[in-house]
Amino acid sequence: MARKKHIQIFRYKCTMTDEEYKTTRKAPNPDDLVSVNAYYELNPEMDDRPDHIKLELGILDQE
């Protein structure tokens, strides 16, 4: 008979946007976690996403 794997789920919240995330790994510093959108808001110069993705998210204005 096969044994079932027990997978532990960890839930974390983004400190800026309060979005909730589920992971299977324990975060070493859960207070430092931010979402991808929050990271790009903090660091706009690091935003290297393509323009069509920015348009879908409403970040880039249509001209």
N, C-alpha and C positions, 0 to 999 in steps of 0.2 A: 504494500500500500504506500502511495506517495504522500509525503508530508507537504503541507502547505507552507509557503514562505510567509513569515510575519514581517510586513513592511511597516515601519514606523513613519508617520506623517508629522511634520513640524509645520506650524502655521506662524507666519510673521506678517507684520504690517509695515508698510512704508511710513517712515516718520514724517514725511511731508504731505502725502496725498491720502493717507489712511487706506490705501488699497491693500487687500489681504492676499497673501501668496502661500501656496502649499509647496513644501519641498520634502525630499526624502533624506536630506542631510541636515545635520544640526549646524546652525550658523555660529561661527566663533564670536562674532560681535553683532548680535541682533539689533542693538540700538543704532548701529551705523548703516542699516540697510535702507536703500532708497530705490524707487522704481526707475525704469529706464527713462520715462518721460521726465521725472523729477531730476535725474542726473543731467539730462540735456538742458533743462531749465537753468540749472546751476552753472553749467559749462556750455554755453551756446557756441563757443569757438570749436568745441570738440564734436559738434553735430555733423557727422559725415553721411547721414542717411540720404538716399536719392530723393529728388524733388517730388516724384509721384507718391512716395510714402508720406512726405511732409504735407502734400495736398490732401491725402486721405485723412490725416490726423488734424487738419485745419490749422497747421502751424504756418504754412506758406500761403500768402495771399495770391489769389488768381488774378492774373494781369491781362 
